[in-house]
Amino acid sequence: MEATIDRRFELLQLLLELTVQQEAAITDGHMNELMRVLSQKQRAVEQLVRASEQLKNERTQLGDSYRVSEEHRQRNAACDEMHRELLVREKASEEMLSNNRADVASQLQQQDGARRAAKGYGQASRDASSGGGTLDLSQ
């Protein structure tokens, strides 16, 4: 059981490190880096789920007869705290990504509006040079 607690602890530390990288990639707008980090996180999450299931099964099988060291009790409590921290930071990352996506959409709309305006001005200029848009004041 102690080995499983150690494995969960290592995986949670890794996930926290990857979350730091994820946050930086989102902040910097590096989507390729974000995808790489998310891929690594997915594998670590899958391993964490397996380790957590294994710990649960070991607890069920051994019941109250097996005692873990105080160090591992503390490490298990630290695992619970790291897990809570991960959930909070993951939610914050989702919000950052959503905000970034909204900002990019707004910028694209502004660029599209500017492009349409420039195209409209270009068309008006061509119409004026071809004589179709001039006022004849010769009379």
N, CA, C and O of each residue as an XYZ file, in Angstrom:
556
protein
N       0.830     -1.183      0.000
C       0.000      0.000      0.000
C       0.881      1.255      0.000
O       0.551      2.250     -0.646
N       1.984      1.201      0.716
C       2.860      2.372      0.794
C       3.474      2.681     -0.572
O       3.655      3.847     -0.921
N       3.793      1.650     -1.337
C       4.339      1.865     -2.677
C       3.307      2.562     -3.574
O       3.662      3.405     -4.397
N       2.053      2.210     -3.411
C       0.993      2.836     -4.201
C       0.812      4.295     -3.797
O       0.592      5.157     -4.649
N       0.905      4.570     -2.506
C       0.835      5.964     -2.038
C       1.995      6.761     -2.628
O       1.816      7.893     -3.076
N       3.184      6.161     -2.623
C       4.350      6.833     -3.208
C       4.122      7.114     -4.699
O       4.476      8.189     -5.185
N       3.542      6.167     -5.415
C       3.287      6.337     -6.847
C       2.289      7.468     -7.085
O       2.486      8.298     -7.972
N       1.234      7.499     -6.304
C       0.256      8.593     -6.433
C       0.923      9.939     -6.175
O       0.669     10.909     -6.889
N       1.769      9.997     -5.162
C       2.466     11.232     -4.814
C       3.326     11.711     -5.984
O       3.293     12.889     -6.340
N       4.092     10.800     -6.579
C       4.945     11.140     -7.722
C       4.117     11.631     -8.907
O       4.479     12.612     -9.557
N       3.021     10.959     -9.183
C       2.169     11.345    -10.308
C       1.528     12.708    -10.080
O       1.417     13.507    -11.010
N       1.112     12.972     -8.867
C       0.515     14.275     -8.566
C       1.549     15.393     -8.667
O       1.235     16.493     -9.121
N       2.776     15.112     -8.244
C       3.840     16.104     -8.411
C       4.071     16.387     -9.893
O       4.206     17.542    -10.299
N       4.116     15.339    -10.687
C       4.292     15.491    -12.127
C       3.146     16.307    -12.722
O       3.374     17.199    -13.540
N       1.936     16.007    -12.319
C       0.781     16.741    -12.840
C       0.837     18.222    -12.463
O       0.455     19.080    -13.259
N       1.305     18.519    -11.267
C       1.451     19.931    -10.873
C       2.517     20.623    -11.723
O       2.338     21.771    -12.127
N       3.611     19.938    -11.991
C       4.657     20.506    -12.850
C       4.118     20.748    -14.260
O       4.372     21.793    -14.859
N       3.385     19.788    -14.775
C       2.805     19.943    -16.108
C       1.760     21.052    -16.136
O       1.590     21.715    -17.159
N       1.064     21.258    -15.035
C       0.078     22.327    -14.958
C       0.757     23.688    -15.044
O       0.224     24.608    -15.663
N       1.925     23.823    -14.431
C       2.693     25.070    -14.549
C       3.031     25.322    -16.016
O       2.885     26.442    -16.507
N       3.481     24.283    -16.714
C       3.796     24.407    -18.141
C       2.542     24.739    -18.955
O       2.592     25.528    -19.899
N       1.438     24.136    -18.581
C       0.163     24.384    -19.262
C      -0.243     25.842    -19.101
O      -0.635     26.493    -20.069
N      -0.150     26.346    -17.891
C      -0.519     27.738    -17.630
C       0.354     28.703    -18.435
O      -0.142     29.693    -18.974
N       1.649     28.412    -18.514
C       2.567     29.259    -19.278
C       2.220     29.221    -20.766
O       2.229     30.257    -21.431
N       1.918     28.046    -21.285
C       1.570     27.915    -22.704
C       0.296     28.686    -23.019
O       0.203     29.328    -24.065
N      -0.676     28.631    -22.132
C      -1.923     29.369    -22.343
C      -1.656     30.866    -22.300
O      -2.109     31.610    -23.170
N      -0.918     31.304    -21.283
C      -0.617     32.725    -21.129
C       0.137     33.266    -22.333
O      -0.143     34.371    -22.798
N       1.093     32.494    -22.840
C       1.921     32.933    -23.965
C       1.256     32.694    -25.318
O       1.758     33.149    -26.346
N       0.133     31.984    -25.323
C      -0.566     31.700    -26.569
C       0.124     30.665    -27.439
O      -0.050     30.667    -28.658
N       0.905     29.778    -26.831
C       1.615     28.731    -27.564
C       0.765     27.465    -27.602
O       0.897     26.590    -26.746
N      -0.093     27.381    -28.585
C      -1.047     26.281    -28.650
C      -0.384     24.939    -28.946
O      -0.842     23.911    -28.448
N       0.689     24.926    -29.748
C       1.381     23.656    -30.001
C       1.981     23.119    -28.709
O       1.898     21.922    -28.433
N       2.583     23.996    -27.923
C       3.147     23.592    -26.625
C       2.033     23.116    -25.695
O       2.194     22.127    -24.980
N       0.917     23.817    -25.709
C      -0.218     23.421    -24.869
C      -0.683     22.014    -25.230
O      -0.957     21.210    -24.339
N      -0.776     21.709    -26.500
C      -1.219     20.383    -26.914
C      -0.231     19.310    -26.461
O      -0.639     18.220    -26.058
N       1.063     19.613    -26.526
C       2.087     18.656    -26.084
C       1.935     18.392    -24.587
O       1.980     17.244    -24.144
N       1.756     19.461    -23.812
C       1.615     19.329    -22.361
C       0.338     18.560    -22.015
O       0.347     17.694    -21.141
N      -0.739     18.877    -22.692
C      -2.003     18.186    -22.416
C      -1.909     16.699    -22.723
O      -2.519     15.880    -22.034
N      -1.155     16.352    -23.744
C      -0.949     14.941    -24.063
C      -0.205     14.237    -22.927
O      -0.569     13.130    -22.531
N       0.828     14.881    -22.414
C       1.568     14.309    -21.287
C       0.674     14.211    -20.052
O       0.708     13.216    -19.327
N      -0.120     15.245    -19.822
C      -1.010     15.230    -18.666
C      -2.021     14.098    -18.764
O      -2.341     13.456    -17.764
N      -2.522     13.854    -19.963
C      -3.505     12.787    -20.141
C      -2.937     11.440    -19.722
O      -3.594     10.661    -19.031
N      -1.709     11.177    -20.148
C      -1.078      9.899    -19.762
C      -0.887      9.828    -18.247
O      -1.132      8.785    -17.640
N      -0.454     10.927    -17.639
C      -0.240     10.948    -16.186
C      -1.559     10.785    -15.438
O      -1.613     10.107    -14.411
N      -2.616     11.402    -15.946
C      -3.937     11.269    -15.308
C      -4.410      9.823    -15.364
O      -4.947      9.303    -14.386
N      -4.212      9.180    -16.499
C      -4.605      7.768    -16.628
C      -3.847      6.901    -15.624
O      -4.424      6.004    -15.009
N      -2.564      7.171    -15.463
C      -1.768      6.426    -14.484
C      -2.229      6.724    -13.059
O      -2.268      5.829    -12.215
N      -2.576      7.976    -12.796
C      -3.063      8.354    -11.461
C      -4.375      7.641    -11.150
O      -4.573      7.164    -10.032
N      -5.253      7.566    -12.113
C      -6.530      6.871    -11.907
C      -6.270      5.406    -11.564
O      -6.880      4.859    -10.645
N      -5.363      4.777    -12.307
C      -5.046      3.364    -12.017
C      -4.453      3.217    -10.617
O      -4.816      2.298     -9.883
N      -3.548      4.115    -10.247
C      -2.926      4.033     -8.922
C      -3.962      4.262     -7.831
O      -3.923      3.595     -6.797
N      -4.877      5.183     -8.041
C      -5.924      5.457     -7.048
C      -6.857      4.268     -6.897
O      -7.270      3.930     -5.788
N      -7.188      3.634     -8.022
C      -8.031      2.428     -7.964
C      -7.299      1.304     -7.234
O      -7.892      0.571     -6.443
N      -6.012      1.182     -7.509
C      -5.216      0.150     -6.849
C      -5.177      0.397     -5.344
O      -5.317     -0.544     -4.563
N      -4.989      1.644     -4.927
C      -4.962      1.972     -3.505
C      -6.304      1.646     -2.852
O      -6.355      1.103     -1.748
N      -7.370      1.981     -3.540
C      -8.710      1.687     -3.022
C      -8.899      0.177     -2.847
O      -9.421     -0.277     -1.828
N      -8.469     -0.594     -3.852
C      -8.585     -2.052     -3.771
C      -7.731     -2.621     -2.638
O      -8.159     -3.526     -1.922
N      -6.523     -2.085     -2.485
C      -5.645     -2.556     -1.409
C      -6.256     -2.260     -0.042
O      -6.190     -3.091      0.863
N      -6.840     -1.099      0.104
C      -7.493     -0.752      1.377
C      -8.646     -1.703      1.670
O      -8.839     -2.137      2.805
N      -9.410     -2.019      0.624
C     -10.549     -2.924      0.791
C     -10.076     -4.326      1.169
O     -10.630     -4.958      2.069
N      -9.055     -4.798      0.476
C      -8.557     -6.149      0.725
C      -7.911     -6.277      2.099
O      -8.147     -7.254      2.810
N      -7.100     -5.298      2.474
C      -6.353     -5.393      3.725
C      -7.164     -4.949      4.932
O      -6.911     -5.384      6.056
N      -8.130     -4.087      4.695
C      -8.977     -3.608      5.790
C      -8.175     -2.927      6.881
O      -7.167     -2.275      6.610
N      -8.623     -3.078      8.104
C      -7.976     -2.433      9.243
C      -6.727     -3.168      9.706
O      -6.008     -2.683     10.579
N      -6.468     -4.321      9.131
C      -5.335     -5.118      9.604
C      -3.993     -4.534      9.176
O      -2.969     -4.808      9.802
N      -3.990     -3.728      8.110
C      -2.722     -3.192      7.608
C      -2.552     -1.755      8.062
O      -3.453     -0.933      7.893
N      -1.435     -1.462      8.622
C      -1.125     -0.115      9.092
C      -0.019      0.477      8.227
O       0.979     -0.186      7.942
N      -0.201      1.714      7.817
C       0.847      2.406      7.075
C       1.599      3.310      8.032
O       1.078      3.707      9.074
N       2.823      3.627      7.669
C       3.657      4.479      8.517
C       3.061      5.883      8.589
O       2.262      6.284      7.743
N       3.464      6.602      9.603
C       3.013      7.984      9.760
C       3.455      8.827      8.565
O       2.729      9.709      8.107
N       4.656      8.539      8.072
C       5.161      9.256      6.899
C       4.220      9.077      5.710
O       3.952     10.029      4.977
N       3.718      7.856      5.519
C       2.832      7.596      4.392
C       1.421      8.132      4.639
O       0.709      8.465      3.692
N       1.025      8.215      5.877
C      -0.258      8.872      6.177
C      -0.178     10.343      5.778
O      -1.098     10.889      5.170
N       0.937     10.969      6.132
C       1.136     12.374      5.785
C       1.251     12.546      4.272
O       0.712     13.494      3.701
N       1.952     11.629      3.639
C       2.106     11.690      2.183
C       0.749     11.512      1.501
O       0.467     12.177      0.505
N      -0.078     10.635      2.022
C      -1.409     10.435      1.461
C      -2.258     11.694      1.642
O      -3.014     12.069      0.745
N      -2.134     12.341      2.794
C      -2.847     13.604      3.019
C      -2.341     14.671      2.059
O      -3.125     15.476      1.556
N      -1.032     14.682      1.801
C      -0.453     15.625      0.838
C      -0.998     15.343     -0.566
O      -1.226     16.266     -1.349
N      -1.202     14.073     -0.871
C      -1.782     13.703     -2.168
C      -3.181     14.308     -2.315
O      -3.531     14.849     -3.364
N      -3.959     14.207     -1.263
C      -5.311     14.765     -1.303
C      -5.258     16.281     -1.522
O      -6.053     16.830     -2.285
N      -4.326     16.944     -0.857
C      -4.185     18.399     -1.002
C      -3.722     18.753     -2.418
O      -4.245     19.693     -3.018
N      -2.755     18.019     -2.955
C      -2.288     18.277     -4.321
C      -3.416     18.059     -5.327
O      -3.537     18.799     -6.303
N      -4.228     17.054     -5.085
C      -5.348     16.780     -5.982
C      -6.331     17.946     -5.985
O      -6.803     18.360     -7.043
N      -6.638     18.473     -4.805
C      -7.531     19.639     -4.719
C      -6.921     20.833     -5.452
O      -7.613     21.543     -6.182
N      -5.614     21.049     -5.251
C      -4.934     22.150     -5.932
C      -5.002     21.988     -7.446
O      -5.235     22.955     -8.172
N      -4.799     20.769     -7.914
C      -4.885     20.504     -9.352
C      -6.259     20.857     -9.901
O      -6.366     21.464    -10.967
N      -7.293     20.486     -9.192
C      -8.650     20.770     -9.650
C      -8.887     22.280     -9.754
O      -9.488     22.749    -10.720
N      -8.417     23.035     -8.765
C      -8.583     24.490     -8.770
C      -7.807     25.107     -9.933
O      -8.329     25.953    -10.659
N      -6.571     24.681    -10.099
C      -5.731     25.248    -11.163
C      -6.236     24.846    -12.548
O      -6.127     25.623    -13.497
N      -6.781     23.653    -12.665
C      -7.324     23.207    -13.942
C      -8.527     24.063    -14.331
O      -8.680     24.443    -15.492
N      -9.362     24.358    -13.369
C     -10.518     25.227    -13.632
C     -10.050     26.616    -14.056
O     -10.603     27.198    -14.989
N      -9.035     27.151    -13.378
C      -8.493     28.466    -13.736
C      -7.894     28.442    -15.134
O      -8.040     29.407    -15.883
N      -7.221     27.355    -15.496
C      -6.645     27.222    -16.838
C      -7.741     27.201    -17.903
O      -7.599     27.816    -18.960
N      -8.819     26.501    -17.623
C      -9.939     26.465    -18.558
C     -10.509     27.865    -18.772
O     -10.842     28.245    -19.895
N     -10.618     28.627    -17.684
C     -11.138     29.988    -17.789
C     -10.182     30.870    -18.589
O     -10.623     31.673    -19.412
N      -8.864     30.726    -18.351
C      -7.883     31.500    -19.118
C      -7.984     31.167    -20.600
O      -7.971     32.060    -21.446
N      -8.083     29.902    -20.903
C      -8.164     29.468    -22.294
C      -9.444     29.988    -22.944
O      -9.424     30.425    -24.095
N     -10.535     29.942    -22.222
C     -11.807     30.450    -22.734
C     -11.727     31.955    -22.988
O     -12.218     32.443    -24.006
N     -11.112     32.681    -22.067
C     -10.944     34.128    -22.248
C     -10.051     34.425    -23.444
O     -10.341     35.324    -24.233
N      -8.965     33.671    -23.579
C      -8.068     33.853    -24.725
C      -8.804     33.595    -26.036
O      -8.619     34.312    -27.019
N      -9.631     32.569    -26.033
C     -10.394     32.231    -27.239
C     -11.351     33.363    -27.588
O     -11.503     33.707    -28.761
N     -11.998     33.945    -26.582
C     -12.910     35.067    -26.819
C     -12.144     36.279    -27.346
O     -12.629     36.982    -28.232
N     -10.956     36.524    -26.809
C     -10.127     37.639    -27.286
C      -9.723     37.445    -28.738
O      -9.775     38.382    -29.534
N      -9.320     36.228    -29.081
C      -8.921     35.934    -30.460
C     -10.112     36.108    -31.394
O      -9.963     36.663    -32.482
N     -11.288     35.644    -30.991
C     -12.482     35.790    -31.824
C     -12.794     37.270    -32.043
O     -13.145     37.676    -33.151
N     -12.668     38.060    -31.004
C     -12.904     39.500    -31.121
C     -11.903     40.151    -32.062
O     -12.275     40.986    -32.887
N     -10.642     39.775    -31.945
C      -9.610     40.321    -32.834
C      -9.881     39.940    -34.287
O      -9.707     40.756    -35.192
N     -10.304     38.709    -34.503
C     -10.612     38.277    -35.869
C     -11.789     39.057    -36.444
O     -11.785     39.403    -37.625
N     -12.790     39.335    -35.623
C     -13.931     40.114    -36.096
C     -13.495     41.532    -36.447
O     -13.938     42.093    -37.449
N     -12.624     42.110    -35.616
C     -12.128     43.454    -35.894
C     -11.316     43.463    -37.187
O     -11.455     44.374    -38.003
N     -10.475     42.457    -37.373
C      -9.670     42.376    -38.586
C     -10.564     42.198    -39.814
O     -10.303     42.784    -40.865
N     -11.609     41.395    -39.681
C     -12.516     41.179    -40.790
C     -13.241     42.477    -41.126
O     -13.419     42.804    -42.299
N     -13.658     43.210    -40.109
C     -14.315     44.501    -40.329
C     -13.384     45.485    -41.013
O     -13.804     46.207    -41.916
N     -12.124     45.523    -40.595
C     -11.144     46.422    -41.218
C     -10.888     46.010    -42.664
O     -10.752     46.863    -43.541
N     -10.823     44.713    -42.913
C     -10.612     44.223    -44.275
C     -11.790     44.611    -45.164
O     -11.594     45.038    -46.302
N     -12.999     44.466    -44.657
C     -14.189     44.827    -45.441
C     -14.224     46.329    -45.718
O     -14.568     46.764    -46.817
N     -13.859     47.116    -44.695
C     -13.840     48.569    -44.887
C     -12.805     48.952    -45.934
O     -13.079     49.783    -46.800
N     -11.619     48.358    -45.864
C     -10.575     48.659    -46.844
C     -11.023     48.249    -48.237
O     -10.778     48.968    -49.206
N     -11.667     47.115    -48.345
C     -12.167     46.651    -49.638
C     -13.231     47.617    -50.158
O     -13.265     47.930    -51.349
N     -14.094     48.086    -49.264
C     -15.126     49.050    -49.653
C     -14.520     50.359    -50.118
O     -14.976     50.929    -51.110
N     -13.512     50.845    -49.430
C     -12.831     52.078    -49.843
C     -12.145     51.879    -51.177
O     -12.142     52.782    -52.014
N     -11.569     50.721    -51.383
C     -10.918     50.423    -52.652
C     -11.918     50.427    -53.792
O     -11.621     50.935    -54.873
N     -13.088     49.874    -53.571
C     -14.135     49.838    -54.598
C     -14.622     51.247    -54.892
O     -14.827     51.600    -56.054
N     -14.811     52.058    -53.853
C     -15.260     53.432    -54.051
C     -14.226     54.225    -54.840
O     -14.587     55.041    -55.688
N     -12.964     53.997    -54.571
C     -11.889     54.683    -55.276
C     -11.871     54.291    -56.744
O     -11.682     55.148    -57.608
N     -12.060     53.031    -57.036
C     -12.099     52.574    -58.427
C     -13.303     53.171    -59.153
O     -13.198     53.576    -60.311
N     -14.450     53.225    -58.467
C     -15.653     53.806    -59.076
C     -15.425     55.274    -59.401
O     -15.847     55.754    -60.453
N     -14.759     55.987    -58.501
C     -14.515     57.413    -58.704
C     -13.559     57.634    -59.863
O     -13.752     58.574    -60.634
N     -12.556     56.819    -60.012
C     -11.565     57.000    -61.087
C     -12.140     56.598    -62.445
O     -11.640     57.037    -63.481
N     -13.165     55.785    -62.450
C     -13.752     55.369    -63.728
C     -14.841     56.326    -64.171
O     -15.442     56.133    -65.228
N     -15.098     57.331    -63.395
C     -16.090     58.314    -63.784
C     -17.473     58.028    -63.283
O     -18.347     58.884    -63.414
N     -17.710     56.922    -62.741
C     -19.044     56.560    -62.293
C     -19.433     57.236    -61.013
O     -20.620     57.293    -60.692
N     -18.491     57.747    -60.270
C     -18.846     58.304    -58.975
C     -18.515     59.781    -58.882
O     -18.364     60.291    -57.772
N     -18.393     60.507    -60.015
C     -18.027     61.923    -59.963
C     -19.234     62.786    -60.268
O     -20.160     62.349    -60.951
N     -19.227     63.959    -59.786
C     -20.295     64.920    -59.989
C     -19.866     65.889    -61.095
O     -18.811     66.513    -60.986
N     -20.644     66.021    -62.126
C     -20.313     66.905    -63.240
C     -20.759     68.330    -62.921
O     -21.959     68.598    -62.857
N     -19.816     69.242    -62.720
C     -20.116     70.646    -62.392
C     -19.834     71.558    -63.576
O     -19.654     72.756    -63.358
N     -19.783     71.081    -64.798
C     -19.400     71.865    -65.952
C     -20.523     72.765    -66.489
O     -20.215     73.580    -67.359
N     -21.700     72.708    -66.093
C     -22.805     73.487    -66.664
C     -22.896     74.823    -66.108
O     -23.776     75.593    -66.492
